[in-house]
Amino acid sequence: MPVSDVATTHLDFTLALHRTLAAHGGNVCFSPYSVASALSLVTRAARGDTAAEPAGLLAGSTDRADRIDEVVEWLNKAAVLDDARSGQDTPSLAVSNTLWVWENLAIRSGFTDALRDWPSGAVRQAPFVKDPEGARIEINDDVARTTRDLIPELLPAGTIGDDTVAGLVNALYLKAAWTFAFKESDTAEDDFHAPSGAVRVPMMRQVERLGHAAANGWQLVELPAVGGVAASILLPDRPLEEAEPELDAATVTALLDAQRETMVRLRLPRVEVDVRCALKDALSSLGVRRMFQAGADFGELTDDPRLVVSDMLHQSVLRIDEAGLEGAAATAAMMRLVSAPATDPVTVTVDRPFLLLVRHRASGAIYFLARVVEP
C-alpha cells in the first residue's frame, strides 16, 4: 500500500470517527493516531472476524484487512519528529504502547515479541483480579508520565472490575513551537460567534506568509511548527453544522494539495480543550463489534477463549497559544473474561415425553433415571 494510500485511509478513518463523535454537538477532540494505534494493537492480538473488523476500519475496507501491517509501519514512522533547525525550540514527542496483564493470564510470546517493535512497546503486570483499584492507579500513573500529567486519570473509578484481566494502552504527548510565533502583545479580546451567540475570547493576531487554499466551500490555513508538525485550520464558508457532514477525505486532500504560501492576516482564538469519550458505541456504529462480544477470538494474544474487550476509553487534551501547540492523548482497550463464548442460543422446548438422569458428575453414578410421559 503506497504511503499516499495509507494517509488517505487514515483520513477516511479520522473523518468517519469524527462524524460519529460529533453527532451530539459541542466541542470534540480526539487523537486519530492514538485510537488507530490502540485498534492496531487489538487487531494484532485478534484473529478471524475479531481482527478483520478493526483492521478493515483502519485499512479502508474489510477486503484490505490484510494490509494492517503497512498501516502499523506508517503509524510507527509518525512516532519520530524531524530534527529541529538550529535556533528553534526542540519539539517533544512521546509515544507508549503497553500491554497490561493479570499475572495468571497466559500470554503468547509471539505477541509480546512483536509489541517490543512498537514505539516504547512494553508488557507489564498489574494486580487486576486481586486489587482492581491498584491496577487502575498503576495504569493511570503510567499514562500520566507519558502525557506529562496532562492526562492524570485516563481510567475513572470503577473502570476496572475483578473480571478485568488485561488492557492495551496507547499514550501520546506532543509539544511543538510555531515556526512563526504570534506576538502576545497583539492578542486582544474579540468576538467569537458560537452557536449560542457571540462570546468574547482572547484572539491571537498574525500577518505572515502561510499555506492557504480556498476550494469547495472551505478555506485552509496551515500553521507550521518545528519538528515537521503543522496545524491546519479548516474554516467553512457557511455554518459548520451545515458544512461538516459533507466534509470528506477528498475535500481535505484537495485543500492540502492546493495550498500555496501567501501572506495571510490571521486572527485565531487560543484553544484549550479537554475531552473524554467512550469509543465502544462509536466503533460499533462503524462496524467494529466482534471484539466487544463474548466469543471474540484473541488467539494471537492468549489461548484463553473467554477474553473480550469490555470497553475502549479515550481522552485528548489540546492547547494552542501564541508560542505553539501542546497536546496529549491516551486510548485504553480494557479486556475481561466472560463465562463462556457467546453463540446463538439453542432452543429446546421440552413439550413431549423425555428421559431424565440424576447423576453424580465426577463418578458417573446414576442416582435416578426417569421416563417422563405425563409430568
Legacy VTK file of the C-alpha trace (Angstrom):
# vtk DataFile Version 3.0
C-alpha trace
ASCII
DATASET POLYDATA
POINTS 375 float
0.000 0.000 0.000
1.678 3.293 -1.049
2.181 5.885 1.669
-0.359 8.168 -0.002
-2.957 5.376 0.229
-2.221 4.848 3.920
-2.613 8.572 4.554
-5.919 8.612 2.668
-7.355 5.647 4.556
-6.207 7.220 7.825
-8.031 10.415 6.872
-11.144 8.401 5.972
-10.959 6.707 9.377
-10.426 10.066 11.106
-13.437 11.720 9.491
-15.696 8.693 9.990
-14.915 8.567 13.706
-15.230 12.339 13.969
-18.721 12.310 12.450
-19.786 9.718 14.989
-18.281 11.518 17.987
-19.548 14.918 16.801
-23.154 13.796 16.386
-24.202 15.359 19.701
-22.607 18.769 19.051
-20.293 20.741 21.321
-16.507 20.554 21.440
-14.965 17.368 20.072
-11.327 16.388 20.391
-9.707 13.020 19.872
-6.410 11.640 18.631
-6.833 9.534 15.492
-3.206 8.476 15.924
-3.784 7.168 19.442
-7.080 5.456 18.618
-5.595 3.893 15.473
-2.583 2.682 17.446
-4.764 1.068 20.128
-7.017 -0.504 17.490
-3.943 -1.825 15.698
-2.793 -3.459 18.919
-6.216 -5.055 19.318
-6.043 -6.245 15.703
-2.629 -7.829 16.254
-3.998 -9.639 19.310
-7.026 -10.995 17.455
-7.909 -13.483 14.726
-10.754 -14.002 12.289
-13.620 -11.512 12.267
-12.396 -10.089 15.578
-9.283 -8.874 13.751
-10.890 -8.156 10.382
-13.380 -5.558 11.654
-10.911 -3.080 13.217
-8.327 -3.807 10.519
-10.913 -3.051 7.859
-11.800 0.262 9.528
-8.128 1.240 9.702
-7.201 -0.022 6.223
-10.258 1.348 4.432
-12.401 -1.742 3.866
-12.688 -5.318 5.076
-11.152 -6.694 1.875
-7.970 -4.781 2.709
-7.730 -6.001 6.293
-4.555 -7.908 5.454
-2.834 -4.573 4.825
-2.784 -3.677 8.527
0.972 -4.293 8.730
1.589 -1.340 6.428
-0.731 0.841 8.500
1.210 -0.098 11.632
4.535 0.650 9.918
3.175 4.033 8.859
1.983 4.829 12.407
5.358 3.873 13.834
7.163 6.203 11.429
4.987 9.066 12.681
6.322 8.465 16.206
9.546 10.265 15.240
9.717 14.004 14.531
12.044 15.746 12.102
15.158 17.312 13.578
14.556 20.931 14.550
16.553 23.583 12.775
19.299 25.402 14.602
17.920 28.099 16.889
14.421 26.611 17.073
12.825 25.211 20.203
13.249 21.445 20.312
9.910 19.689 19.806
8.833 16.909 22.131
7.002 13.723 21.141
6.469 10.758 23.446
4.543 7.619 22.487
3.981 4.492 24.556
2.223 1.210 23.772
1.688 -1.065 26.742
0.032 -4.411 27.339
-1.060 -4.625 30.964
-1.839 -8.178 32.067
-3.002 -10.170 35.062
-0.243 -12.488 36.234
-2.408 -15.588 35.742
-3.337 -14.833 32.128
-1.025 -16.812 29.867
0.192 -14.565 27.031
1.624 -15.818 23.753
5.289 -14.959 23.327
4.762 -14.049 19.682
2.547 -11.121 20.631
4.899 -9.820 23.314
7.885 -10.121 20.976
6.063 -8.143 18.270
4.971 -5.493 20.767
8.584 -4.657 21.553
8.980 -3.393 17.974
6.372 -0.701 18.638
7.377 2.738 19.988
8.057 2.187 23.698
6.284 -1.158 23.465
6.186 -2.986 26.780
4.403 -5.720 28.737
3.648 -5.069 32.389
1.789 -6.965 35.056
-0.981 -5.338 37.074
-2.949 -6.814 40.003
-6.263 -6.753 38.105
-8.161 -9.510 39.934
-6.575 -9.194 43.367
-6.552 -5.374 43.505
-8.564 -3.739 40.676
-8.152 -0.267 42.142
-4.407 -0.740 42.447
-4.268 -1.802 38.792
-6.237 1.280 37.781
-3.842 3.540 39.669
-0.777 1.887 38.088
-2.119 2.328 34.563
-3.190 5.921 35.207
0.211 6.780 36.674
1.979 5.360 33.615
-0.268 7.337 31.231
0.318 10.468 33.298
4.088 10.045 32.924
3.874 9.725 29.150
1.453 12.642 28.795
3.399 14.927 31.137
0.440 14.922 33.569
-1.972 16.367 31.016
-3.982 13.147 31.416
-3.647 12.176 35.089
-6.657 9.810 35.159
-7.497 8.086 31.898
-9.397 5.331 33.700
-12.072 6.724 36.060
-13.019 4.962 39.278
-14.974 1.789 38.623
-13.465 1.214 35.179
-11.637 -1.937 36.253
-13.582 -4.774 37.834
-12.493 -8.079 39.312
-13.086 -9.748 35.927
-10.686 -7.375 34.119
-7.504 -9.215 33.189
-5.735 -7.083 30.560
-5.520 -3.690 28.911
-3.922 -2.449 25.691
-2.995 1.205 26.230
-1.564 3.810 23.877
-0.455 7.206 25.172
0.841 10.226 23.270
2.352 13.593 24.136
3.300 16.299 21.637
4.682 19.786 22.119
5.974 21.964 19.285
6.615 25.661 18.858
5.284 27.579 15.872
7.778 28.342 13.150
6.303 31.858 13.206
5.188 32.630 16.745
2.334 35.003 17.482
3.208 38.093 19.500
1.423 38.043 22.831
1.204 41.827 22.714
-1.002 41.542 19.608
-3.555 39.293 21.335
-6.770 41.125 22.249
-10.351 40.327 23.200
-12.660 39.896 20.234
-15.969 38.255 19.328
-16.211 34.567 18.550
-19.577 33.658 17.049
-20.573 30.427 18.754
-23.901 28.675 18.036
-25.213 30.105 21.305
-24.199 33.655 20.335
-21.158 35.914 20.305
-18.653 35.448 23.129
-15.536 37.469 23.919
-12.303 35.461 23.685
-8.561 36.199 23.533
-7.906 36.438 19.789
-4.327 35.981 18.567
-3.235 38.011 15.548
-0.571 37.493 12.938
0.360 38.653 9.451
2.677 36.032 7.990
3.431 34.031 4.887
1.450 30.823 5.443
-0.034 27.989 3.451
-3.525 28.906 2.221
-6.177 27.377 -0.019
-9.842 28.052 -0.778
-11.991 25.435 -2.518
-15.282 23.561 -2.256
-16.713 25.959 0.298
-13.746 25.747 2.683
-10.624 27.747 3.464
-7.450 26.185 4.773
-4.665 27.960 6.655
-1.643 25.928 7.697
0.476 26.929 10.682
3.894 25.238 10.511
5.604 24.136 13.714
9.070 22.756 14.386
9.771 19.069 14.001
7.727 18.701 10.839
4.443 19.339 12.661
1.696 21.546 11.253
-1.734 22.738 12.368
-4.230 23.042 9.516
-7.242 25.265 10.168
-10.349 24.329 8.155
-12.892 27.155 8.043
-16.174 26.639 6.164
-17.854 29.416 4.180
-21.232 28.500 5.708
-22.145 27.432 9.267
-20.078 24.491 10.432
-23.116 22.393 11.332
-24.196 22.572 7.675
-20.809 22.022 6.021
-19.227 19.493 8.372
-21.379 16.429 7.489
-20.336 16.777 3.831
-16.611 17.036 4.542
-14.775 14.021 3.176
-11.199 12.886 2.652
-11.215 14.016 -0.981
-12.111 17.590 0.010
-9.472 17.748 2.748
-6.828 16.236 0.483
-7.683 18.699 -2.279
-7.306 21.623 0.130
-3.982 20.326 1.442
-2.685 19.794 -2.095
-3.934 23.182 -3.298
-2.387 25.297 -0.560
0.178 27.862 -1.597
2.268 30.132 0.544
0.789 33.599 0.648
0.556 36.485 3.069
-2.257 35.793 5.492
-3.736 38.165 8.032
-4.819 35.624 10.596
-6.960 36.012 13.690
-7.174 32.831 15.712
-8.520 32.227 19.220
-6.440 30.463 21.796
-7.646 26.884 22.124
-7.830 24.723 25.224
-9.975 21.595 25.080
-10.043 18.504 27.272
-12.464 15.828 26.087
-13.184 12.295 27.249
-15.060 9.826 25.083
-16.117 6.207 25.342
-15.326 4.638 21.984
-17.301 1.408 22.247
-20.559 2.786 20.812
-18.777 4.889 18.194
-16.707 1.950 16.940
-19.721 -0.353 16.984
-21.587 2.081 14.748
-18.643 1.899 12.323
-18.780 -1.887 12.137
-16.277 -2.846 14.838
-18.406 -5.060 17.083
-16.980 -8.557 17.367
-14.181 -7.669 19.760
-16.752 -6.467 22.321
-18.782 -9.693 22.199
-18.275 -12.938 24.046
-16.754 -15.401 21.639
-14.263 -12.846 20.303
-11.063 -14.504 19.107
-7.916 -13.100 20.723
-5.918 -16.193 19.919
-2.813 -14.215 18.918
-2.654 -12.861 22.467
-3.728 -15.834 24.595
-5.176 -19.325 24.336
-7.962 -18.389 26.773
-11.147 -18.208 24.647
-13.052 -16.109 27.179
-11.309 -12.784 26.536
-13.290 -9.808 25.195
-12.755 -6.034 25.052
-15.105 -4.676 27.697
-14.630 -1.024 26.752
-12.408 1.422 24.893
-11.775 4.730 26.618
-10.116 7.806 25.168
-9.094 11.237 26.388
-7.491 14.103 24.474
-6.126 17.434 25.635
-5.120 20.126 23.139
-3.771 23.602 23.837
-2.892 26.224 21.222
-1.460 29.602 22.177
0.917 32.243 20.880
4.009 30.068 21.306
2.831 26.803 19.793
0.801 23.717 20.472
0.746 21.102 23.201
-1.389 18.001 23.194
-1.797 14.675 24.902
-3.989 11.666 24.247
-4.473 8.172 25.559
-6.586 5.217 24.490
-7.233 2.081 26.529
-8.817 -1.161 25.346
-9.739 -2.895 28.593
-10.253 -6.652 28.427
-12.145 -9.026 30.682
-13.032 -12.690 30.913
-16.576 -13.836 30.183
-18.035 -17.054 31.473
-18.418 -18.657 28.052
-18.198 -17.772 24.384
-21.396 -16.254 23.070
-23.255 -18.174 20.398
-26.801 -18.006 19.191
-28.873 -19.756 21.865
-30.054 -23.274 21.171
-33.803 -23.530 21.679
-35.014 -26.661 23.452
-38.713 -26.959 24.237
-39.478 -29.987 26.399
-43.070 -30.455 25.283
-43.165 -34.255 24.748
-42.124 -37.365 26.723
-38.481 -37.435 27.832
-35.936 -39.239 29.960
-34.262 -37.699 32.984
-30.989 -38.719 34.561
-29.918 -37.587 38.002
-26.244 -38.452 38.344
-23.027 -37.941 40.196
-20.920 -35.955 37.739
-17.492 -36.959 38.973
-18.025 -40.716 39.066
-20.856 -41.088 36.581
-23.054 -42.950 39.084
-26.716 -42.521 38.206
-28.913 -41.721 41.146
-32.152 -41.698 39.199
-33.413 -42.442 35.723
-36.890 -41.268 34.967
-39.055 -41.563 31.929
-41.460 -38.680 31.989
-44.595 -39.230 29.912
-47.057 -37.243 31.982
-45.224 -34.719 34.174
LINES 1 376
375 0 1 2 3 4 5 6 7 8 9 10 11 12 13 14 15 16 17 18 19 20 21 22 23 24 25 26 27 28 29 30 31 32 33 34 35 36 37 38 39 40 41 42 43 44 45 46 47 48 49 50 51 52 53 54 55 56 57 58 59 60 61 62 63 64 65 66 67 68 69 70 71 72 73 74 75 76 77 78 79 80 81 82 83 84 85 86 87 88 89 90 91 92 93 94 95 96 97 98 99 100 101 102 103 104 105 106 107 108 109 110 111 112 113 114 115 116 117 118 119 120 121 122 123 124 125 126 127 128 129 130 131 132 133 134 135 136 137 138 139 140 141 142 143 144 145 146 147 148 149 150 151 152 153 154 155 156 157 158 159 160 161 162 163 164 165 166 167 168 169 170 171 172 173 174 175 176 177 178 179 180 181 182 183 184 185 186 187 188 189 190 191 192 193 194 195 196 197 198 199 200 201 202 203 204 205 206 207 208 209 210 211 212 213 214 215 216 217 218 219 220 221 222 223 224 225 226 227 228 229 230 231 232 233 234 235 236 237 238 239 240 241 242 243 244 245 246 247 248 249 250 251 252 253 254 255 256 257 258 259 260 261 262 263 264 265 266 267 268 269 270 271 272 273 274 275 276 277 278 279 280 281 282 283 284 285 286 287 288 289 290 291 292 293 294 295 296 297 298 299 300 301 302 303 304 305 306 307 308 309 310 311 312 313 314 315 316 317 318 319 320 321 322 323 324 325 326 327 328 329 330 331 332 333 334 335 336 337 338 339 340 341 342 343 344 345 346 347 348 349 350 351 352 353 354 355 356 357 358 359 360 361 362 363 364 365 366 367 368 369 370 371 372 373 374
